[in-house]
Structure formats: C-alpha cells, structure tokens
C-alpha cells in the first residue's frame, strides 16, 4: 500500500503543498456528501489555501466526482452525488483544476459550473476564470475506456489512449497544463491560465458570500 500523508490510515483524504500548488485529495470510496466527515475536511482544505504562496488550487479524487462523457447516458457526470455535493465548494474556493481517474481515457472540460461552460475560451484563460476545469486522466493502465455517443457541450478534448498530464507553474500568475501521450511524449492538448492575485479574490457566480446593506 502506498504511503499517503493522511492523518488516519483508514481514510485516504489529505492535503499537501508542492511549490506553488495546494492539493486537496479526496477519497472517493468514503462519504463525501455535505455534512460528512470528509466533506468538512475538503472544505477546510480548500479554505486553508494560502493563494499568495500557493496560488494554484487543485482538487483530486479517484472516481469521477465531476464530469465524464464515459459515464451514464446523459453524459453529464461520473458519480451523481459527487458533483451535486462538491461543486459549490469548487466554485466558492475557486478551484483551478479538478483531476480524476478510474475511467481509462483522457477528457478535459471547459471551465464549468452547474453543467454549463462559464468561459468561451478553449486554450488560453485569463483574469477571473469563473469555474473549475475538470480533467479525467485515467490512461495510466488497464484497458482503455470508450466514450459514450453523447456529444456534450462542455467537453473540450477527448482521447482514448494511454497518457499523462503535466502542470507547470512558471510563477504566481502563469500556469501551463499539458496532456502527453505515452507512446511518443508529445503534447496533444494544452491550456494556459494567466492572472494576478486580484483575479483570485474576485467574486464569481455562487462563489462569494451574500451581502446586505440592511443594518
């Protein structure tokens, strides 16, 4: 069994920092629904991100708790309760990228919230992105999975092949994402995010606490 820096060895959720990245790793084999022990951990992990020092916030889990065209006839998501339970946390704390495995292929979405693309760009994002980019990166082993015939509006790039992804944070305001095939190591999909710290603080739909002028 691989070592992970979890506080409880029976519960594989944990947080870690690497360079300018803050990672919140969920355990998709345990309850993640609102009110659960893991849900409280996930929110605490996301809320604790120091975006001045670790400006890039990453969520990851094994099963697809977000979006995959390989799951269900609707082509909307992987684990239904996962998206419904966690999407408001991804939005509130402005998660940049959410990674998933389990499905043995590659798929990248647009910046998305509540099943809708919130940005019309495909490869170069700047300023306030307004949503989280979901990536299935499951081409690491076993047999490859086929995609459903449903053509979703939020899927930017699909590939049923063996491969991996690479994240490069050049600085606090510039990020490069690359998907490479294992067969030749060449880049087949990529995007960049460019922003400054004020963009992280900006409000997005359903991402900021409501305010009132009432006394």
ZAMARSE-442800 format. One line per field, with one value per residue (C-alpha): residue number from 1; x, y, z. Coordinates in nm, 2 decimals, always signed. Layout:
N
base NUM:...
u X:...
v Y:...
w Z:...
% end
This chain:
215
base 1:2:3:4:5:6:7:8:9:10:11:12:13:14:15:16:17:18:19:20:21:22:23:24:25:26:27:28:29:30:31:32:33:34:35:36:37:38:39:40:41:42:43:44:45:46:47:48:49:50:51:52:53:54:55:56:57:58:59:60:61:62:63:64:65:66:67:68:69:70:71:72:73:74:75:76:77:78:79:80:81:82:83:84:85:86:87:88:89:90:91:92:93:94:95:96:97:98:99:100:101:102:103:104:105:106:107:108:109:110:111:112:113:114:115:116:117:118:119:120:121:122:123:124:125:126:127:128:129:130:131:132:133:134:135:136:137:138:139:140:141:142:143:144:145:146:147:148:149:150:151:152:153:154:155:156:157:158:159:160:161:162:163:164:165:166:167:168:169:170:171:172:173:174:175:176:177:178:179:180:181:182:183:184:185:186:187:188:189:190:191:192:193:194:195:196:197:198:199:200:201:202:203:204:205:206:207:208:209:210:211:212:213:214:215
u +0.00:+0.14:+0.21:-0.01:+0.02:-0.33:-0.40:-0.60:-0.46:-0.81:-0.93:-0.73:-0.81:-0.53:-0.38:-0.03:+0.17:+0.42:+0.58:+0.31:+0.04:-0.20:-0.36:-0.68:-0.70:-1.04:-1.12:-1.40:-1.45:-1.58:-1.88:-1.82:-2.17:-2.25:-2.23:-2.00:-1.66:-1.48:-1.69:-1.59:-1.22:-1.25:-1.40:-1.13:-0.86:-0.98:-1.04:-0.69:-0.52:-0.29:-0.33:-0.05:+0.21:+0.02:-0.19:-0.29:-0.56:-0.60:-0.87:-0.82:-1.00:-1.00:-1.36:-1.50:-1.69:-1.73:-1.78:-1.70:-1.85:-1.79:-2.04:-2.42:-2.64:-2.68:-2.30:-2.32:-2.11:-1.95:-2.08:-2.40:-2.39:-2.02:-2.09:-2.40:-2.23:-1.89:-1.95:-2.04:-1.71:-1.51:-1.68:-1.67:-1.29:-1.21:-1.05:-0.84:-0.84:-1.01:-0.84:-1.00:-0.90:-1.10:-1.22:-0.94:-0.92:-0.85:-1.10:-1.09:-1.38:-1.42:-1.43:-1.76:-2.02:-2.36:-2.32:-2.26:-1.94:-1.87:-1.59:-1.59:-1.21:-1.06:-0.69:-0.60:-0.77:-0.70:-0.84:-1.12:-1.19:-1.54:-1.54:-1.33:-1.17:-1.23:-0.98:-1.02:-0.66:-0.71:-0.48:-0.23:-0.31:-0.55:-0.77:-0.89:-1.25:-1.47:-1.66:-2.04:-2.20:-2.34:-2.17:-2.15:-2.11:-1.86:-1.61:-1.31:-1.08:-1.12:-0.87:-0.90:-0.52:-0.25:-0.11:-0.04:-0.06:+0.20:+0.14:+0.40:+0.36:+0.60:+0.52:+0.23:+0.03:+0.11:+0.02:+0.07:-0.13:-0.02:-0.16:+0.10:+0.06:+0.28:+0.36:+0.56:+0.57:+0.42:+0.17:-0.18:-0.38:-0.29:-0.41:-0.27:-0.41:-0.28:-0.40:-0.29:-0.39:-0.69:-0.85:-0.85:-1.02:-1.29:-1.64:-1.79:-2.14:-2.24:-1.87:-1.90:-2.09:-2.41:-2.40:-2.67:-2.70:-2.95:-2.84
v +0.00:+0.34:+0.59:+0.90:+1.18:+1.11:+1.16:+0.84:+0.55:+0.42:+0.74:+0.84:+1.21:+1.46:+1.79:+1.88:+2.16:+2.13:+2.45:+2.70:+2.42:+2.34:+2.00:+1.87:+1.50:+1.33:+0.96:+0.87:+0.54:+0.72:+0.95:+1.30:+1.43:+1.76:+1.71:+1.41:+1.40:+1.41:+1.70:+1.90:+1.81:+1.91:+2.25:+2.30:+2.20:+2.44:+2.72:+2.69:+2.75:+3.05:+3.18:+3.43:+3.14:+2.86:+3.04:+2.73:+2.52:+2.16:+1.90:+1.53:+1.21:+0.86:+0.82:+1.09:+1.32:+1.58:+1.54:+1.25:+1.16:+0.79:+0.78:+0.75:+0.80:+1.17:+1.22:+1.47:+1.33:+1.03:+0.99:+1.19:+1.29:+1.39:+1.68:+1.79:+1.78:+1.93:+2.18:+2.47:+2.41:+2.41:+2.73:+2.91:+2.85:+2.89:+2.55:+2.58:+2.22:+1.90:+1.57:+1.23:+0.87:+0.55:+0.60:+0.48:+0.76:+1.14:+1.42:+1.79:+2.02:+2.39:+2.59:+2.47:+2.52:+2.35:+2.17:+2.49:+2.64:+2.97:+3.07:+3.06:+3.02:+2.68:+2.70:+3.04:+3.16:+3.50:+3.70:+3.56:+3.21:+3.18:+2.80:+2.48:+2.28:+1.91:+1.66:+1.28:+1.14:+0.77:+0.65:+0.50:+0.13:-0.15:-0.14:+0.18:+0.30:+0.42:+0.74:+0.74:+0.87:+1.18:+1.50:+1.72:+2.09:+2.12:+1.86:+2.04:+1.74:+1.36:+1.09:+0.71:+0.64:+0.59:+0.92:+1.16:+1.53:+1.78:+2.11:+2.38:+2.69:+2.94:+3.19:+3.31:+3.43:+3.19:+2.82:+2.57:+2.24:+1.97:+1.63:+1.39:+1.05:+0.78:+0.65:+0.95:+1.20:+1.47:+1.73:+1.66:+1.90:+2.21:+2.53:+2.82:+3.03:+3.39:+3.61:+3.81:+3.78:+4.02:+3.77:+3.50:+3.74:+3.84:+3.71:+3.45:+3.32:+3.15:+3.18:+3.46:+3.51:+3.71:+4.06:+4.30:+4.67:+4.61:+4.71
w +0.00:-0.10:+0.18:+0.18:+0.44:+0.58:+0.95:+0.96:+0.76:+0.70:+0.55:+0.25:+0.23:+0.28:+0.18:+0.06:-0.09:-0.37:-0.49:-0.58:-0.58:-0.29:-0.34:-0.17:-0.22:-0.16:-0.10:-0.34:-0.15:+0.15:+0.20:+0.05:+0.08:+0.26:+0.64:+0.62:+0.79:+0.46:+0.32:+0.63:+0.56:+0.19:+0.28:+0.54:+0.30:+0.02:+0.27:+0.41:+0.08:+0.10:-0.25:-0.21:-0.16:-0.33:-0.59:-0.78:-0.61:-0.72:-0.62:-0.70:-0.64:-0.79:-0.91:-1.13:-0.89:-1.17:-1.55:-1.78:-2.12:-2.04:-1.76:-1.77:-2.08:-2.00:-2.04:-1.75:-1.47:-1.31:-0.95:-0.94:-0.57:-0.61:-0.84:-0.66:-0.32:-0.41:-0.70:-0.47:-0.28:-0.60:-0.70:-0.36:-0.32:-0.69:-0.76:-1.07:-1.19:-1.06:-1.15:-1.16:-1.27:-1.27:-1.62:-1.85:-2.10:-2.12:-2.12:-2.04:-1.99:-2.02:-1.70:-1.58:-1.31:-1.28:-1.62:-1.81:-1.96:-1.79:-2.03:-2.41:-2.44:-2.52:-2.45:-2.31:-1.99:-1.83:-1.55:-1.34:-1.49:-1.32:-1.30:-1.25:-1.53:-1.49:-1.62:-1.64:-1.67:-1.65:-1.93:-1.69:-1.71:-1.77:-2.08:-2.23:-2.20:-2.49:-2.48:-2.50:-2.82:-2.63:-2.76:-2.45:-2.49:-2.21:-2.34:-2.50:-2.58:-2.56:-2.62:-2.56:-2.53:-2.27:-2.15:-1.86:-1.77:-1.66:-1.47:-1.48:-1.26:-1.41:-1.14:-0.93:-1.23:-1.51:-1.54:-1.82:-1.85:-2.09:-2.19:-2.34:-2.49:-2.35:-2.70:-2.81:-2.52:-2.75:-2.63:-2.77:-2.55:-2.35:-2.20:-2.01:-1.72:-1.68:-1.39:-1.09:-0.73:-0.76:-1.00:-0.73:-0.49:-0.75:-0.69:-0.93:-0.95:-0.63:-0.52:-0.27:+0.05:+0.01:+0.15:+0.25:+0.32:+0.60:+0.95
% end
